[in-house]
Amino acid sequence: MKPTFAIVTLGCKTNQFESAAMAEQLTSAGYAQQDFSAGADLVFINTCTVTAKTDAQSRKLIRRAQRNNPRSRVVVTGCYAQVDAESLAKLSGVSLVLGNQEKHRLLEHLAKPDSAPRIAVSDLRSGAAEVAMQVDCDAQRSRAFLQIQNGCDAFCAYCIIPYARGASRSVAPGQVNEQVQRLVAAGYQELVLTGIHIGQYGRDFAEKQNLLKLLQQILPHLGQARLRLGSLEPTELPADLLAYLTENRQICPHFHIPLQAGHNRILKEMNRSYSCEFFGNLLGNIRASQPSAGLGTDVIVGFPGETDEEFEQTFQFVQSLPLSYLHVFPYSPRPGTPAAQLPCQVPAEIVKNRATRIRQLGAEKLREFSLTFVGKHLEIIPEPGLERSHMNSVADNYLTVKMDYDPELLGRRTRVEITGYGSEGLQGKLV
């Protein structure tokens, strides 16, 4: 009987991608994947450490893994493991703590005897870290993640990621193209370019490369597949790149551009290198050139020293933007970051109330944007839903569309007519 494993993933698309790569390593070694609740022999918690809340979620999952099967070997990896391995190793039931670099050679670490150190975490800012893992058979039927970059050099005041992920490192263009061709040949209809800071792509090469040049090399190899980009910083969308993204129909009309705060003083305190005016003009230009594009952003509320008046300005600024959705993060101090040492930390209850207001605004934005597509056509790639009678899908502009189950359409790029909008998103029917 094959040994079993389960992987639980918290956080970003990079973590999701790396979990898929770890699953491939384990499957190729003879393990059988199970659901987390089944109590597998080997359980991986791939952690996030963006906020104190995600740290708490990771610890809770470790305790649940032990309850599911007290004999499970629990391995903790990811960004929380990278920055606070000692604390995690002390938790009951944790067998091994692996840093982000150690995911690349997962099987080697699992094969080491029990007497070996329970912590394996290398220094990711030493300059010797590998860039990306590889996935040949993504778990999703139609969408595959492709990691083109890792690490970050931005050092925003609130963020631990430059320490958890190391310096910005890019995957060689030839390696990216090889992976694109392999995934397209395998039948994937959408490739998602991911990384921690993909706008920095190529800046670490001796011969300078950039994201635009990479896209120009990728597109001829896409076949019938479409391409989606992960998050891009507002200062990393120059006119030539923006024009290329908006003019090519194989690139999904979807932009996720982090704002973080709608007040210039707060942006400066955060070490964000742009103004509200710059950000507003950028989104206005994108909306003018692509009226149907999905435009999303991140907003942090309750940053140290944020006054009621400054929050209100953020609220009003976000309200004025042509956004289709929001990701809202209540600020919590992250040890090891400059913001954690700032005075005037905002009380938790105030932060919670501000987050609620911004999330309600985000829901209104999503509803307003979604309703503009009723009676119109969108391109989707249907995937099985939780209910066998329905299919769920993500449209090219990132809206969710639900429609009646049709096995002939699963995993295929399909145009549908939008017939309505409800609590689960848009409803559609085959054109």
Rosetta blueprint (number, residue, H / E / L):
1 M L
2 K L
3 P L
4 T E
5 F E
6 A E
7 I E
8 V E
9 T E
10 L L
11 G L
12 C L
13 K H
14 T H
15 N H
16 Q H
17 F H
18 E H
19 S H
20 A H
21 A H
22 M H
23 A H
24 E H
25 Q H
26 L H
27 T H
28 S H
29 A L
30 G L
31 Y L
32 A E
33 Q E
34 Q L
35 D L
36 F H
37 S H
38 A H
39 G L
40 A L
41 D L
42 L E
43 V E
44 F E
45 I E
46 N E
47 T E
48 C L
49 T L
50 V L
51 T L
52 A H
53 K H
54 T H
55 D H
56 A H
57 Q H
58 S H
59 R H
60 K H
61 L H
62 I H
63 R H
64 R H
65 A H
66 Q H
67 R H
68 N H
69 N L
70 P L
71 R L
72 S L
73 R E
74 V E
75 V E
76 V E
77 T E
78 G E
79 C H
80 Y H
81 A H
82 Q H
83 V H
84 D L
85 A H
86 E H
87 S H
88 L H
89 A H
90 K L
91 L L
92 S L
93 G L
94 V E
95 S E
96 L E
97 V E
98 L E
99 G L
100 N L
101 Q H
102 E H
103 K H
104 H H
105 R H
106 L H
107 L H
108 E H
109 H H
110 L H
111 A H
112 K L
113 P L
114 D L
115 S L
116 A L
117 P L
118 R L
119 I E
120 A E
121 V L
122 S L
123 D L
124 L L
125 R L
126 S L
127 G L
128 A L
129 A L
130 E L
131 V L
132 A L
133 M L
134 Q L
135 V L
136 D L
137 C L
138 D L
139 A L
140 Q L
141 R L
142 S L
143 R E
144 A E
145 F E
146 L E
147 Q E
148 I L
149 Q E
150 N E
151 G L
152 C L
153 D L
154 A L
155 F L
156 C L
157 A L
158 Y L
159 C L
160 I L
161 I H
162 P H
163 Y H
164 A H
165 R H
166 G L
167 A L
168 S L
169 R E
170 S E
171 V L
172 A L
173 P H
174 G H
175 Q H
176 V H
177 N H
178 E H
179 Q H
180 V H
181 Q H
182 R H
183 L H
184 V H
185 A H
186 A L
187 G L
188 Y L
189 Q L
190 E E
191 L E
192 V E
193 L E
194 T E
195 G L
196 I L
197 H L
198 I H
199 G H
200 Q H
201 Y L
202 G L
203 R L
204 D L
205 F L
206 A L
207 E L
208 K L
209 Q L
210 N L
211 L H
212 L H
213 K H
214 L H
215 L H
216 Q H
217 Q H
218 I H
219 L H
220 P H
221 H H
222 L L
223 G L
224 Q L
225 A L
226 R E
227 L E
228 R E
229 L E
230 G L
231 S L
232 L L
233 E L
234 P H
235 T H
236 E H
237 L L
238 P L
239 A H
240 D H
241 L H
242 L H
243 A H
244 Y H
245 L H
246 T H
247 E H
248 N L
249 R L
250 Q L
251 I E
252 C L
253 P L
254 H E
255 F E
256 H E
257 I L
258 P L
259 L L
260 Q E
261 A L
262 G L
263 H L
264 N H
265 R H
266 I H
267 L H
268 K H
269 E H
270 M L
271 N L
272 R L
273 S L
274 Y L
275 S L
276 C H
277 E H
278 F H
279 F H
280 G H
281 N H
282 L H
283 L H
284 G H
285 N H
286 I H
287 R H
288 A H
289 S H
290 Q L
291 P L
292 S L
293 A L
294 G E
295 L E
296 G E
297 T E
298 D E
299 V E
300 I E
301 V E
302 G L
303 F L
304 P L
305 G L
306 E L
307 T L
308 D H
309 E H
310 E H
311 F H
312 E H
313 Q H
314 T H
315 F H
316 Q H
317 F H
318 V H
319 Q H
320 S H
321 L L
322 P L
323 L L
324 S L
325 Y E
326 L E
327 H E
328 V E
329 F E
330 P E
331 Y L
332 S L
333 P L
334 R L
335 P L
336 G L
337 T L
338 P H
339 A H
340 A H
341 Q H
342 L L
343 P L
344 C L
345 Q L
346 V L
347 P L
348 A H
349 E H
350 I H
351 V H
352 K H
353 N H
354 R H
355 A H
356 T H
357 R H
358 I H
359 R H
360 Q H
361 L H
362 G H
363 A H
364 E H
365 K H
366 L H
367 R H
368 E H
369 F H
370 S H
371 L H
372 T L
373 F L
374 V L
375 G L
376 K L
377 H E
378 L E
379 E E
380 I E
381 I L
382 P E
383 E E
384 P E
385 G L
386 L L
387 E L
388 R L
389 S L
390 H E
391 M E
392 N E
393 S E
394 V E
395 A L
396 D L
397 N L
398 Y L
399 L L
400 T E
401 V E
402 K E
403 M E
404 D E
405 Y L
406 D L
407 P H
408 E H
409 L H
410 L L
411 G L
412 R L
413 R L
414 T E
415 R E
416 V E
417 E E
418 I E
419 T E
420 G E
421 Y E
422 G E
423 S L
424 E L
425 G E
426 L E
427 Q E
428 G E
429 K E
430 L E
431 V L
